[in-house]
Amino acid sequence: MKSLGYHVATTNFRLSFWKRPVHNRQEFELLAEFDLFGYMIARCDGLDPAEPNWYVFEAVLSKYDHPHNCVSMPGEYNLSVCGRNFKMRGVMFCQQNMLNKRCAQVSLRALLSRVVPGHDVAYSKINAIARKVSNASGESYNPSDGMNVKQIEQVLTEYGVRFKDVDYPRAAKRPSKLARLKKEIPYTKFH
């Protein structure tokens, strides 16, 4: 990141959230897994050190019952807080940092956290798969340039995620096929 002119904070922050107040180590030692609401890692990147850009690198929060909560099926995650290990059921959230094109990596990590045993896939593993695809085709791979369709497909394939590739631009070359595709599977259904 520094080579691209970005300022990166020397410290990232991980915060844990608890369902009851914790004022000291003794109170912390009394906490159980059901007291854990979640955690987040806040990170700072920016082009101007005087105006840092904080964002949520990753977070897992317990799903709560609410009629308008659109996230179903929480996963199980492991984390360590002050040397103690905890398991929690929750939903992963990751955010891009607006400095590079990492929306594919963020989306893949959030998706894979729900379907991969162990529930967490590092960005480095996603990028290693994308790099392998690029190397096979004689291209270079820079994670900050984003990912192409073949790289995304290969990540999903290597983690055993079944998918269907619907290519609207390719279908547009055959108007009757595009019309049928738009009628059967509208693009808005993919958002």
N, C-alpha and C positions, 0 to 999 in steps of 0.2 A: 504494500500500500504506500509506503513512504516513497518508493521509486516512482510512483505515479503522481506524487505531489500532495498526497493526503497526509493530514496530521492524524495520528492514532494515539488515543489516550494511553498512558503507561499503565493505567489500572482500569480494569473492567469491574463492574459490581455485580455480585450475585446476592439477591435478596430472597429471603424465605418469608412466606406469609402463613400465619398461624391463626387458628380460630379463637384463641384466647391470648391475652397479653403475656409477654415474657419480658421480665425486667432484669433478670440476672441468670447466672449459670445454674443455680439450684432449681429455679423454675423451669429452665430449659431441660434439665435432666428428667423432670417429671412428665415431659411431653411424650405422647404416643403418636403412632402413625395417623390415627383418626383426627388428631389435632392439626395436622398439616393441611393447609388450604392450597399451597402451591409455591412456586419459586419463579424467579426471572433472572436472566443475565442481561444487564444493561451495558451497552458498549458505546464508545464514542469514536466517531470518525469525522473528518471534516477537511475542507480545503483551506480554511482559515482558522488557525489555532485560537484566535480571539473569539470565534463563534463556533464552538464545537456542536456537532450534531449527534445527540443521544438517540439511541433506538433500542428496541428490544431484540437482542440477538436470538434469544430463545426463552420460552416460558412454558410451564406446565401448570395449569390451574384445574382445580376440581370442578367438575361439571355440577351445576346446581339445577334443581328443578325449577323450571320456568316455562310457561306455555309458549314463549317466543324464542326459546333457545334452539337454534337450528343445528347445533352440533350434537350428534348422537354417538353412541358407542365410545365412551372414553377408554383409553388404554392404561396399562400399568407401567409406571416409570420408577426407576431407582435413582436416589440421590443421596448425597452425604452432606450433612450440615454439622459443623463444629465437630467433625470426627465421628458422628453417629450416622448410621445408615438407615434410610427410610424408604418405604415403598408407598406409592400413592397412585390412585386412579385419577386420571385427568385427561385433559386435551392439550396437545402441544400447539404452541403458536410461535411463529418465527416472522421476522420483519426484515425487509431489505433495507439497506442503508442509504438508498437514493444516490449513491456515488458510483455504483456500477450496476451491471445488468445481472443481478443474481436472483431475479424472481423465479427462474426455473429451479435453481438449487433450493431455494426456500420452499417452494411448493412441493418439490419432490421429497424433501426431508420431512415436511409435515405429513404428507401422504404415507410415506414409508414408515413413519413412526407408528402408524396404525396397523400395518400388515406384516412387519418384519419381526421375527422372534427377537426379543431383547429390546424392541421398540425404539432403538435410536440408531440412526445412520449418520455418520459424520460427513460434513461437507467434503472432507478430503477423500472419502470413498466415492462419493458421487462424482467428484472432479477426476478421480483416477479412472473411472469407467469412461467418462467423456473424453479424457485424454487418449485412452486406448483406441477409441473409435476414430479420433482425429489422426493419430499416428498411423492407423491402418490405411487411411486414405491419403497419407502424405501431407496432412495439414498440421499446423501448430495449434495448440489449445491454450487459451488464456481465459481463466474463469470469469474475469471481469468483462469479457466480451459477450457473455451469455452462452446459451447452449442451443444447438440446432435440433431439429426433429429426430435425426438418427441417434444423436447422443442421448436424448431423453428416452427414446424407445429402448435403447440398450440398457440404460439404468433400470427401467421397469422390467425388462426381460431378465436381467441378472438377478433381480430380487423376486422373480416369480409372479409379477403382477400382470394379469391378463388385461389387455386393452384392445381397442379397435381404433385404428387410424382412419379418421375421416378427413379427407383432403379437399376442402372446398375449392381452392385455386385450381387444382388438377381437374376437378369435375367441371369447372367453369369452361374448360376447353370443349366440353360436350354439353351444349345447352339443355338437351333433353334429360341427360343424367343429372345435371345440377338441379333442374326443376324438380325431378323426382326426389332427389336427396333432400332438398329444402322442405319438400312437403312431408316426407317420412321422418326426417330427423332435422328439425330446424336448428340453425346455429345457436339460437338462444338457449337451447337445452344443454349446451356444453358449458355454459357459464355457471 
